[in-house]
Amino acid sequence: MANLVNSVAETVRERGDATAIGFRENETSYEEFWGQTGAFAAALEAHGIGEDDRVAIYLPNVPPFVVAFHGTLRAGGVVVPMNPQYKAREIGHLLADSGAEVVVALADLVPFVEAVRDETDVEHVVSVGEGESDGATPFEEFLEPGAPEIAERADDDIAVQPYTSGTTGQPKGVQLTHRNLESNARMANELVPDGIRPDDKQLGVLPLFHIYGMTVVMNATLFGGGTYYAVPEWDAQEAVSIVEDEELTLMHGVPAMYNDVVNQPDAESFDLSSLRLCGVGGSGIPVEVLRRFEELYDVQVYEGYGLTETSPITHFNSPVDGRRVGSIGRTVPGVDARVVDETFETVPPVEAGPLDEDEAELDEVAGEIVVAGPNVMQGYYGLPEATAEAFTEVDGRTWFHTGDLGYHDEDGFFYVVDREKHTIVTGGYNVYPREVEELLFEHEAVADAAVVGIPDERRGETVKAYVVPVPDAGVETDGIREYCLRNLAEYKHPREVEFVEELPRTTTGKVQKFKLREREEGAAE
């Protein structure tokens, strides 16, 4: 059972006639889907692509992504997922670094592939949909008749090589094995009450190039025999309509998506009663957004935590097990976590969380969260030094450094304070942006917010808040500053507040704080 795709083959045998993929007005059964993966695997074999060869998928959430993903694994290849928002310059590094020989791209994106093709090992470009795709073979024409046997792979063979977002330096290829992804998809399935059932219908709006959408949404759904509804891009009104019209039962999203829904003018009229579970991850959801969503739609939101390097889930905060709002939850079965200081000594737990971060001395209880388990990556592709820096071996265990600062309590709940590199040091004090952001989200006139550190001659750094106001709220910058000053220690309140129409975000909803800092640098020049 080492090859990840074997788990899908099991579902096909048990539920061949059931719907595997829904997309707009079309439905594809498990039997049809499996036939398409066989045709894709046969095409790869016909072009000499086999075990350990890289196949890049440069698509939004459309059925051919799901087919190419599992067809590549069926042939023994390695999937290299690429963000469809990337342009030529960005994909050039991914293609050259991975050595991908085949690229499956949306037709409109083929010109970007062709622009960098001479600098890579790409030999075959396959296009999906209509658009400018000169030099590419249409997806349907690329497929070959046949149903090759599933390639035998070892547990530690690489299955997927996603790339980190590259907030520092070039993006790094994360080597995820069949065992990594199999164990985590199974875990994601089991974390749902009663497991993902054959009658479950999953909203597939999280990007499939991202590990959250790939493992927790796509693979977990297919392993459980449910239906995956592919949605190419996020639009709050469209997503709600799909949930309502198709009576979907499962929804996963990043915090920004939930924030978008509750801030729609007609949010109170949405009927999401078919949902039995909602999941959130990718970054910490503001407590106020969580509360508003649950109150509006009478459905509980399950919080998860993880990283690309951990396939992704390491922690889960389940209402069934006594959820603590503000926590990322306990470790999932098979995964261990610690909070360590700079010498890798364990930081003692607090009695019970969450702490009142305005009163607690976070520097005394927080440290870096490190994890170990079957879901942790093999390493970074072609980067032995970066791999070595990412791990620490202690007492016979290999621990992965998450880069996240947090603390834990005596009941086993973990709490993320912030990314280590986001911490603001002002006048010798540490300020964790998430604490300020949580407060801002509680303000009735704030629709979205992000906090960063900016240079300050006297303090080294000071706090700045970027705020997206609620339409016609009539709030002013002084009002936001005074509100924060009333609720936070003086050194934590934002000395600068700037109103913006929107925050720069990645496809997966994370605020790109480096872009906010670049704005500050540009303004200072």
N, C-alpha and C positions, 0 to 999 in steps of 0.2 A: 504493500500500500504506500510505498515511498512517494511515488509521483502524485503530486497534489490533485491532478485531474481525475485520479481514480475515485475520489469522493463524489465527483459529479457523475461519473459513470454509474455509481451505485444508485443515485437518484433516478437516472435515466431508466435503469432496469426496473425500478419500483414504480415510477410515475411517468412513463413515456408519453402518455396522452395528455398529461396536465400541462398547463401553460408555464413555461419557464421565463419568458421575457415578454413584457408588454411595452409597446412603443406607439404612442399616439393611437391610431385606430387599428393597429396590427398586433397580433399575438403569435408567438412562436412556441410550439410545444417542446417538451424536453427531447422527444425523438427527433424533431426537425433540427433543433439546436445541435444535438449530438452529431447529426449527419453533416451539418455545416462545419463543425470543428474538425471532423474527419477529412472533409474536402480541403480545408485550409492546411491541415497537417500533411496531406498528400501533396499539395502544391509546394510546401516547403521542401519536402523530400525530393520532389522532381527538380528543384532548383539547387539541390545539394546542401540544404540547410538542415542540420540535425543537432545532435547532442552538444550542448554548451554554446551553440551559435546564438548570437543576439538578434532579436527581432524587436524593433522599436514600434510602439503604437502611439500615434500622434493624432488622437481623436477625442472629441467630447463624448458624453455618455450616449452612445448609439449602439444598437445590437451588434454591428461588426466589431466593436471593441471587445465585447464579451466573447465573440466567436474567435477572434484573433488571439486573445489572451489564452483561452483554453486549448485552441488549436496548436499554439506554439508549445505549450507544455506537453501536449499529446505527442508532439514530434521530438520532445526532449530538449527543446530550445530554452532560452532565457528571455523573459519579457523585459523590455526597457520602456516603461511608460513615460510619456512626455506631455507636459502641460500644453494643451492646444492654444493657450494664450501666448505662448512663446513665439518669438520671431526668429529669423535666420541666425542672428548672432548667438542667441541663447541655445538653440538646438544644435548649433555647430559644435559646441563643447561636448554636449551629451552624446552626440553621434560619434565624434572622434574618440572620445574617452572610452566609450563602451565597445567600439568596434562593430556596431550593428551593421549587418549586411542587408537587411530588409527593413523598410519603413512602410507602415500602413498609415496613411495620412488622409485627412479630409481633403477633398479636391482643391478647395480654396487655399489650403496650406502647402500644397505640393511645391509652389514656387519657392517657398522658404527652404525646402529640402534641396531643390535643385541649385539654389544659390550657394550652398555649402557642400554639395555632393563631392566635388573634386578634392575636398580636404578631408574626406572620410573614407570608410570602407564600404559604403552603401553601394550595392549592386542592383537591387530591385526596389522600385517604389510602386506601391499599390494604392490606388485612390478610391475614396469612398464618397459617393454623392456627386452632384454636378458642380462644375466650376472649372477654373483654369488648371488643367492637370496634364499638360504636354509632357511626354516622357514617362508617364506612369501607366500602369495596367489597371483597368477598372477592377474593383474587388471581385465582382461576379465572374469576370473572365480569368482572374488569377486562380480561382478555385479549380481543383482537379478531382475527377471522380475517384472514389476509393475510400476505404475505411481502415487505415493502417492501425496496427496494434499500438497500444500505449507504450511509449518508450520506457524502459526500466531506468529508474533513477534511484540514487541512494538518498537517505535522509539528509545528508549534509551537502548534497549537490545544490547548486544555485538554481532557483526557480524564477525569481524576479529581481531586477536591479533598478529600483527607483532612485532618484537623486534628491538629496536634501536641498532645501531652499537656497542655500548658499548665502546666508546673511553675512558670513565672513569668508572672503575668498571665493573660489569657484565651487559650484555644487559638487558634492561627493557622491559617488555611486555606492549605494547601500546594498550589500550582498545578503539577500534573504533566501534561506534554504527552503526546500519542500517541507521539512519538519517545522521550521519557524512558522510558515504560513498555515500549514495544516493544523497545528496545535492551536493557533490563535483564532482561526475561523471556527473551529470546533468550540472553543471557549466562548466566542461571541454568540454562538448559537445557544449554548447552554445557559448563558446569563439571562436570556429572555425567559420570563416565567413560562413553564411548560415547554420551553424550547421553541424554536421557529417551527411552526406547524405547516402542513401542506395547504391549509386554507389561508395562510398569511399572505398578504400583499404588501410589498416593501416599496416605499418611495425612493427611487434611485436618483437623487439629485446631487449627492456628494460626488465630486469628480472621481472618476475611476482611475485616473493617473495617480491619485493620492491614496496612501495606504488605508486610511479610514474608509473611504468609499469602496476600495478594492476588497478588503478583508471582512469588515464588519457588515457591510451592506450587500455587495455582490456575492462573494463566496459563501458567507454564512447563510444567505437566503437560498442559494442553489444547493448547498449541502443539506438544508432542511426540507427541500422540496417545495418551497414557496414560490411566489411569482415576483420577479424583479421588474419594476416599472422604470425604464430608462428615461431620464429627463436631462436634455443636453445642457441647460443653463438655469441658474437660479432666478426665479421671479416669484415673489411671495404670492401674488394673486393667482398665478398659474399653478403653483404647487398646491395651494389650498383647493383650487378647483379640481385638480386630479384626485386629491384625497377624498373630496366630497363625491365626485362623480363615480369613481372606481371603488369607493368604500374601502380605502386602504387601511391596513391594520397596524403597520409599523412605519415609523419615520425617524430618520437620523439626520442630524444637521450640526452645523457649528453655531456658536452663540449668536453671530451676526444674523443668521437666518431666523432664529427665534425672535430676536429683537425686531427684525423687519416685519414679521407677522403681527406682533402685538402693537406695532406702531402704524399699521394700516388704518386709514380713516374708518373703515367698516369692520374692524377687527372683532367687535362684539357680535357680529352677525354670522361669523363663520361656523359651520357645522362640522366639527372634527370628532364627532361622537363615535365614528367607526374605529378610531385609533385605540389600540390597547396598550401601546407602549411608544414612548418617544425617547430617543437617545441623543446625547450631546457630547461633543468632544472637540479636539483640535486646539482648544484653549479654554480657560476657565470661564464659565458663564456667570455674568453678574447676578447676584442673588435676587435683585429686584426683577430682572427679566424672567428668571425662573419662576418666581412667585406669580407674576402677572400671567404668564402663559398657562400655568397649572390652574389658576383661578378662572381664567376665561374659558378653558376648554375641558376642564375636569378630567385631565389625563396627567399621569405622573411622568416626569422627565428623569430618566436614568443618566447619571453622569459617568463618563469614562475618562481615563487618562492614559496616554501612551505617546510613543514617538514612532517615526518611520523606522528607526533602528530596532524597535521592539515589536514590530509586525501588526498592530501597534499596541494592543491593550496590556497594561500592567496593573491598573487599579480600576475598581468599579464601585460606584456609590449607589446602592440599590435601596429604594424605599421599602422593599420586602425585608431587608436585613437591618432596619433601623437607620436609615439614611441620616447623615448629618450635613445639613445644608452648609455650603462653604468648603466642604471637604472633597477631595478626589476619590475618597472611599478607601476600602481595604484592598490589599493585593488580591489578584485573582488566583485560583488554585494553580499550583505549580510555579508561581512566580514569587520571589522574595525581594524585599526592599529594605533599605536602611537609610538613615539620615546621618551623614558623616561630616566631620570638620576637615580642615585643610590637611591634617595628618592622618586622615582616614579613620579616626576614632569615632565611634558611634556617639551621636548627640543624644542624651537621655530624653525620653518622651515627656511631654507635659501630662498633667493628670487627665484632662479632658479638653477637647476642642469643640468648636473653634474658639480661639482666643480673641479677646477684644484687642485688636492690633494697635489701637490708639493708646492703650494703657500698657500692653505687654512689652517686654524688652525682647523684641524678636531676634536681635543679634545673639542673644544668649541661648535661644532654643532652636534656632534655624541652622540648617546646613544644607549640603547638596544631597539630593535624592539619588541613590544609586540602586540598580536593579540587577537581578540575575534570574535566568529561567530559559526554557526551551524555545522561547519566542525571540530571544536576543540575536541580532544579526551575527553573521560570521565575521564581518569586518568591512572596511571601505575598500572598494575595488582599486587595486594598484597603488594603494597609499598605506604602506606598512607603518610609517611613523604616526600618521593620524589614527590608525587602528590601535597602535600601542598606547597612545595618549587617551583613547576612549575607554580603556579597560584597566582595572586594577585587580590583581590576584591576591586574595587574602584567605587564609585557612582553607585552601583547597577549592575556593569558589572564585569564579571570574565575574567581577561586577562591572556593569556598564554605567558610565557617568552621564546622567541625563542633562546636566547643565541647569537644572531647575533647583531653585532654593525653596526649602520648605521645612516643616516640622511634623511630628507625629505625636499621637497621644497613647495612653496606656491601653486603650481599647482597639488599637491597631489601625485607626484612621489616619490618613496622611493629608496634609494641607500644603498647597503650593503658594508660596509668597510671591515669587516672580522669577523670571529668567535671570540667571546670574549676570548676564551682560546688560540687562535693563535696569539694574539697581542704580538709583541716583544717590550720589554722595554729595551732600550739601552742608557745608560748614562742619564737616566731620561726622554728620549723622547720615545713616542710611535711610532712604525713602524708597519704599516698594510701590511702584506705579499702580499696581492692581488695587491696593488699598484706597488710593485716591479715586481711581476709576469707579470702584464700587460705590463710593459716596456720591459721585457725580450722577450715576445712573438712578439714584434715589430721588434726584431733583426732578420735579414735575415738568420742567421746561427743557430737560435734556433728553434727546433721542439717541445720541451716540456720543462716545467720548474716548479719548486716548491721552495718556500722560507720558511725557518724555522729559529727560534732563537736558538743559541747555547751558552753555557756558555762562559763568558769572564771575566777574573779577574778584569780588570779595569772598564768595562762598565756594568757588571752584565750579560748582554747578548749582542751578536752581530749578524749580519745578515749573513746567509749562503744561497747560491743558488745552487740547484742541477739542472743541465742543460743536456737535451738530445739534442745533436747537430744534425743538418741536415747532412746526410752522405756526406763525402768528403768536408765538409765546410772549414776545415783548420783553424778554430777559436781556440784561446788559452784563458786560464783563465784570463790573464792580459787584453786581449781585451774586455772580458765581463765586468770586473770590471771597466775599464776605460769608457766604454760605459755607464754604470749605473751612474758613478760619474759625467759624463757630463750632465746627465738628471735628477738627483735627488739631494736632499740635502745630504751633506757629511755623516751625521749619518745614512741615509737610504740605502746607497749603500752596496752591499754584499762584506764584507771583505774577505770572502772565497767563492770560486766557485769550484764545483766538477762536472766533466763530468761523466754521467752515461749512460748506454745503454737504460734503461727504468726506470720509476718511479713506486713505489709500489702503486697499486690502488685497490679499492674495486671492486666488480662485477659491481657496478653502476657508476664506473669511477672516484670516488673521490680519490684524493691523500691521502694515509695513512701517514700523516706527523709524526705520533707517531713512525712509523718504521724508518723514516729518523732520528728522534731524538735518537732512540735506537742504530742506527749505530754510531752516535756520541759518545754515552755513552760507547759503546763497544770499540771504537777506543781509548778512553781516559783511559781505564783500563789497 
